[in-house]
Amino acid sequence: MQIKHKIYLIFILIVNLFSYNCSGIASENIAPDNSSQFKMDNNKVKVSVKQQKSKIIELEELVKNLNSRIEYQEGMLGALSEEFKDQMQIANKYDSSTSEITQTLIKMKNKFEILEDRAFYTDSVYFEIVNDLVKIDSKLEILSIDYEESVPVDKIAISEQEYSKRYYEALNSFIHNGMLQNSLNEFKKLIVADSNHSLSDNCQYWIGEIYYKQKLFKESIVEFQKVSRFIDSNKLDDAKFKIILCYINLNDYDSAIRELNDLKIAFSNSEYIDKANVLINKNK
């Protein structure tokens, strides 16, 4: 703004000097007894005045342009000054709080690592407990089986119709109702009642399936192997395939391959050969 005022004052001074010179020239050259000379001088003054007016107009335009540039520069300086102040405030704010933010982040990271360790420990303990429960459950099943096999069962003769009825009821209880223990007991009773019945080998097969369902693979293998004791059983290749699956679940692939080779020899056209090959190669 000071530059603007200085330019304006210079302009006013130039105008005043010009006006003073013009009036002096006019007064000095006026002669009452020489009219022609007066006219000539007067014309010169008029020409000079026009020239000076033209210069004044040019100077006024120049002053306007200078004022516009000064106002623009002042506006730019003001905007830059405000932006600089804002940036300084932000910088000061971050400078003062950087250590606090860093400390907070470090504390949060430490807490997160502690929680992560606790979660991992909790998961480990949980899986250990689950594994212990599975082992206990397996031992209870084995003890239950041993106890049931040690208790003598009275062999009661039943009719063909009753045998079939009880078989399908036990099968339905296992497949649709999930009553594993009841079905297991009933299948065992039916085998004891008549091991030569046409459905007795099926009973033995479903006993193996019940143990397989409970993931008692070793017990399941024993029961599936018993299917071969029944002459002309229609469940032999089914039982052999299930034995292969048991060994796969036990990660005993050598035994699974051995059983597969037996399956190929005994049942060369069995639908289970390709399935067993795929499962062994997939899980091996």
Backbone torsions as a table, in degrees:
resi	resn	phi	psi	omega
1	MET	NA	-32.6	178.6
2	GLN	-65.2	-40.0	178.3
3	ILE	-61.5	-41.8	-179.8
4	LYS	-60.4	-45.1	-179.5
5	HIS	-65.6	-38.0	-179.8
6	LYS	-64.2	-43.5	179.1
7	ILE	-62.0	-41.3	-179.8
8	TYR	-64.0	-42.2	179.3
9	LEU	-64.4	-40.5	178.1
10	ILE	-61.0	-41.3	179.6
11	PHE	-62.4	-45.0	179.5
12	ILE	-62.1	-40.3	-179.6
13	LEU	-63.7	-41.6	179.1
14	ILE	-62.6	-43.6	179.8
15	VAL	-61.7	-44.5	-178.7
16	ASN	-63.9	-43.1	178.4
17	LEU	-61.4	-41.5	178.9
18	PHE	-62.2	-44.7	-179.9
19	SER	-62.8	-40.5	-178.8
20	TYR	-65.9	-41.7	-179.4
21	ASN	-65.6	-39.4	-179.0
22	CYS	-64.7	-43.1	-179.1
23	SER	-67.6	-35.3	179.0
24	GLY	-67.0	-43.0	-179.1
25	ILE	-63.7	-40.9	-178.6
26	ALA	-65.7	-42.1	-176.7
27	SER	-72.4	-32.7	-177.9
28	GLU	-74.6	-31.3	-173.4
29	ASN	-94.4	-2.2	179.5
30	ILE	-81.0	120.5	177.0
31	ALA	-125.3	125.5	-174.0
32	PRO	-68.6	-19.8	-175.4
33	ASP	-107.5	5.8	-179.4
34	ASN	-132.6	84.3	-173.3
35	SER	-72.3	-37.1	-178.3
36	SER	-66.9	-41.6	177.9
37	GLN	-65.0	-35.9	179.8
38	PHE	-64.0	-41.2	-179.4
39	LYS	-64.5	-42.0	-179.8
40	MET	-63.1	-44.6	178.9
41	ASP	-64.6	-37.7	-178.6
42	ASN	-64.4	-39.7	178.1
43	ASN	-64.4	-39.9	177.7
44	LYS	-61.5	-40.8	179.7
45	VAL	-63.7	-41.4	-179.0
46	LYS	-62.5	-43.5	178.4
47	VAL	-61.9	-43.7	179.8
48	SER	-62.4	-39.2	179.6
49	VAL	-64.2	-42.1	178.4
50	LYS	-60.9	-43.5	179.2
51	GLN	-61.6	-42.3	-179.5
52	GLN	-68.0	-36.3	177.9
53	LYS	-63.3	-40.5	178.6
54	SER	-62.1	-41.9	177.5
55	LYS	-65.0	-37.8	178.7
56	ILE	-62.1	-41.7	179.5
57	ILE	-62.4	-41.9	178.9
58	GLU	-62.7	-41.4	179.2
59	LEU	-65.4	-38.7	178.5
60	GLU	-61.8	-42.6	177.8
61	GLU	-62.9	-40.6	178.4
62	LEU	-63.2	-41.3	178.3
63	VAL	-63.6	-41.8	178.6
64	LYS	-60.6	-44.2	179.6
65	ASN	-62.6	-42.8	178.5
66	LEU	-62.7	-42.4	178.6
67	ASN	-61.4	-41.5	178.8
68	SER	-62.3	-44.1	179.1
69	ARG	-63.8	-40.8	180.0
70	ILE	-63.2	-43.8	179.1
71	GLU	-62.4	-40.6	179.0
72	TYR	-63.5	-45.2	179.3
73	GLN	-63.7	-40.4	178.4
74	GLU	-63.7	-39.9	177.0
75	GLY	-62.6	-43.3	178.5
76	MET	-62.9	-43.4	178.5
77	LEU	-61.7	-41.3	179.1
78	GLY	-62.9	-44.7	179.9
79	ALA	-63.3	-44.4	178.6
80	LEU	-63.8	-36.3	179.0
81	SER	-64.0	-43.7	178.9
82	GLU	-65.2	-41.6	179.2
83	GLU	-64.4	-40.0	178.1
84	PHE	-61.8	-41.2	178.5
85	LYS	-62.5	-43.7	179.6
86	ASP	-61.2	-44.9	-179.6
87	GLN	-64.3	-37.5	178.1
88	MET	-64.9	-40.8	178.5
89	GLN	-62.4	-43.6	179.1
90	ILE	-63.2	-44.1	179.9
91	ALA	-62.0	-43.4	179.2
92	ASN	-63.8	-38.8	179.7
93	LYS	-62.8	-47.3	-179.4
94	TYR	-69.1	-35.6	178.5
95	ASP	-62.8	-37.5	-176.5
96	SER	-78.5	-24.2	-174.3
97	SER	-109.4	-1.0	-177.2
98	THR	-59.0	-46.2	-179.3
99	SER	-63.5	-38.6	179.1
100	GLU	-64.6	-45.8	179.7
101	ILE	-61.7	-43.9	179.9
102	THR	-60.2	-45.8	179.7
103	GLN	-62.1	-41.5	-180.0
104	THR	-63.5	-43.6	179.0
105	LEU	-63.0	-39.7	178.6
106	ILE	-63.1	-43.9	179.3
107	LYS	-62.5	-43.7	179.7
108	MET	-62.9	-41.3	178.7
109	LYS	-62.1	-42.9	179.6
110	ASN	-63.3	-43.0	179.3
111	LYS	-63.5	-41.2	179.4
112	PHE	-61.8	-43.0	179.5
113	GLU	-64.0	-38.3	178.2
114	ILE	-63.8	-45.5	179.4
115	LEU	-63.7	-37.7	178.6
116	GLU	-63.4	-43.2	178.1
117	ASP	-62.8	-42.1	179.7
118	ARG	-64.4	-41.1	179.2
119	ALA	-62.4	-43.1	179.0
120	PHE	-62.9	-42.9	179.2
121	TYR	-63.3	-42.9	-180.0
122	THR	-62.0	-44.0	178.4
123	ASP	-61.2	-41.7	-179.5
124	SER	-62.7	-46.2	179.1
125	VAL	-62.7	-41.7	-179.6
126	TYR	-60.3	-46.5	-178.9
127	PHE	-67.1	-34.3	176.1
128	GLU	-63.1	-43.1	179.3
129	ILE	-63.3	-43.9	179.6
130	VAL	-61.2	-43.9	178.8
131	ASN	-61.9	-41.3	177.8
132	ASP	-63.0	-41.0	179.5
133	LEU	-64.9	-40.0	177.9
134	VAL	-62.6	-42.5	179.1
135	LYS	-63.7	-43.9	179.5
136	ILE	-62.6	-43.9	-179.5
137	ASP	-61.8	-40.9	179.0
138	SER	-63.6	-42.1	178.8
139	LYS	-64.0	-39.7	178.3
140	LEU	-63.2	-40.6	178.7
141	GLU	-63.0	-43.6	-179.9
142	ILE	-63.2	-43.7	178.1
143	LEU	-62.4	-39.0	179.2
144	SER	-64.7	-41.1	179.2
145	ILE	-64.2	-46.4	179.9
146	ASP	-60.2	-40.2	-178.8
147	TYR	-66.4	-44.4	-178.1
148	GLU	-65.4	-36.8	-179.8
149	GLU	-72.9	-25.4	-180.0
150	SER	-81.3	-20.2	-179.4
151	VAL	-83.9	124.2	-179.8
152	PRO	-67.1	137.3	180.0
153	VAL	-111.3	129.2	179.3
154	ASP	-69.1	128.3	179.4
155	LYS	-82.5	109.1	-177.5
156	ILE	-110.6	125.2	179.9
157	ALA	-69.8	132.5	177.8
158	ILE	-128.8	156.6	-176.6
159	SER	-75.5	164.0	177.4
160	GLU	-58.5	-43.5	-178.5
161	GLN	-64.7	-44.5	-179.3
162	GLU	-67.4	-37.5	179.3
163	TYR	-59.7	-49.4	-178.9
164	SER	-63.5	-40.1	-179.1
165	LYS	-63.6	-47.3	-178.9
166	ARG	-67.0	-34.5	178.4
167	TYR	-62.7	-50.7	-176.7
168	TYR	-69.1	-31.4	174.8
169	GLU	-65.3	-42.7	178.6
170	ALA	-66.1	-39.9	179.1
171	LEU	-64.8	-42.2	178.6
172	ASN	-64.8	-39.0	178.2
173	SER	-62.4	-37.1	179.9
174	PHE	-73.3	-51.0	-172.3
175	ILE	-74.9	-45.5	-171.9
176	HIS	-98.6	-29.4	-176.4
177	ASN	-106.4	-11.5	178.8
178	GLY	67.5	23.9	179.4
179	MET	-88.2	78.3	-170.7
180	LEU	-65.1	-50.5	-174.1
181	GLN	-66.3	-41.0	178.7
182	ASN	-63.3	-43.2	179.1
183	SER	-64.9	-41.9	179.3
184	LEU	-58.7	-47.8	-179.4
185	ASN	-62.4	-39.5	-177.2
186	GLU	-69.4	-41.8	178.4
187	PHE	-62.0	-41.0	178.7
188	LYS	-64.2	-40.8	179.6
189	LYS	-63.9	-39.1	-179.3
190	LEU	-66.7	-38.4	177.8
191	ILE	-65.5	-41.9	178.3
192	VAL	-64.5	-40.2	-178.2
193	ALA	-64.4	-41.1	179.8
194	ASP	-159.0	98.0	-178.5
195	SER	-79.1	-7.9	179.2
196	ASN	-100.5	4.0	179.6
197	HIS	-67.9	152.3	-178.3
198	SER	-64.6	-18.2	179.4
199	LEU	-104.0	2.5	-176.4
200	SER	-68.0	-37.1	177.5
201	ASP	-66.2	-33.1	175.1
202	ASN	-65.1	-39.8	177.1
203	CYS	-58.7	-46.0	-179.4
204	GLN	-63.1	-40.1	179.1
205	TYR	-62.0	-44.2	-177.7
206	TRP	-70.9	-23.9	171.7
207	ILE	-62.9	-44.4	176.1
208	GLY	-61.7	-38.5	178.5
209	GLU	-64.2	-37.0	179.8
210	ILE	-64.3	-43.8	177.6
211	TYR	-66.2	-36.6	177.8
212	TYR	-63.8	-40.5	178.5
213	LYS	-60.4	-34.0	179.8
214	GLN	-86.1	4.7	-179.2
215	LYS	62.9	25.9	173.4
216	LEU	-93.3	75.0	-168.2
217	PHE	-68.1	-37.0	179.4
218	LYS	-65.6	-45.2	177.8
219	GLU	-64.2	-36.4	-179.9
220	SER	-64.7	-40.0	178.3
221	ILE	-59.5	-44.6	-179.8
222	VAL	-58.6	-44.1	-176.8
223	GLU	-72.1	-37.5	178.2
224	PHE	-67.1	-34.6	178.0
225	GLN	-64.8	-28.0	-179.8
226	LYS	-69.1	-18.2	-179.7
227	VAL	-61.7	-31.7	-178.1
228	SER	-67.3	-13.4	178.8
229	ARG	-73.1	-19.1	-177.0
230	PHE	-90.2	123.1	-176.2
231	ILE	-68.7	136.6	178.0
232	ASP	57.3	36.2	179.2
233	SER	-72.1	140.1	176.8
234	ASN	-90.0	6.9	-177.2
235	LYS	-114.2	13.4	-175.0
236	LEU	-65.8	-48.7	-179.1
237	ASP	-70.2	-31.2	175.1
238	ASP	-61.9	-46.0	-179.4
239	ALA	-64.6	-40.3	179.6
240	LYS	-63.6	-41.0	178.6
241	PHE	-63.5	-40.2	178.7
242	LYS	-66.0	-35.6	176.0
243	ILE	-61.9	-41.5	176.7
244	ILE	-59.9	-43.6	178.7
245	LEU	-62.8	-37.6	178.2
246	CYS	-62.1	-44.8	-179.7
247	TYR	-66.1	-36.0	176.4
248	ILE	-62.4	-43.3	178.5
249	ASN	-65.8	-27.1	177.5
250	LEU	-88.7	2.6	-178.5
251	ASN	60.9	26.3	177.2
252	ASP	-102.2	81.2	-172.9
253	TYR	-76.1	-26.4	176.7
254	ASP	-63.2	-44.8	178.3
255	SER	-67.3	-36.5	178.9
256	ALA	-63.4	-42.0	178.7
257	ILE	-67.0	-38.6	178.3
258	ARG	-62.0	-44.8	178.9
259	GLU	-65.7	-35.1	178.0
260	LEU	-65.0	-41.0	177.7
261	ASN	-62.8	-39.1	176.3
262	ASP	-63.8	-38.3	179.0
263	LEU	-64.0	-41.0	179.9
264	LYS	-63.6	-38.0	-178.9
265	ILE	-72.6	-46.6	-175.3
266	ALA	-77.8	-34.1	-176.4
267	PHE	-136.5	75.4	-174.7
268	SER	-63.5	-23.2	-178.8
269	ASN	-103.0	12.1	-176.7
270	SER	-66.3	139.5	177.6
271	GLU	-67.7	-15.9	-175.5
272	TYR	-84.2	-11.1	-176.4
273	ILE	-63.6	-51.1	-179.8
274	ASP	-64.4	-40.7	179.8
275	LYS	-61.6	-43.8	179.8
276	ALA	-64.4	-41.7	177.7
277	ASN	-58.2	-46.4	-178.7
278	VAL	-63.0	-44.7	-178.2
279	LEU	-66.3	-40.5	179.5
280	ILE	-65.0	-45.9	-178.6
281	ASN	-67.6	-31.9	-178.9
282	LYS	-72.4	-39.7	-174.1
283	ASN	-97.3	-13.4	-175.0
284	LYS	-67.0	NA	NA
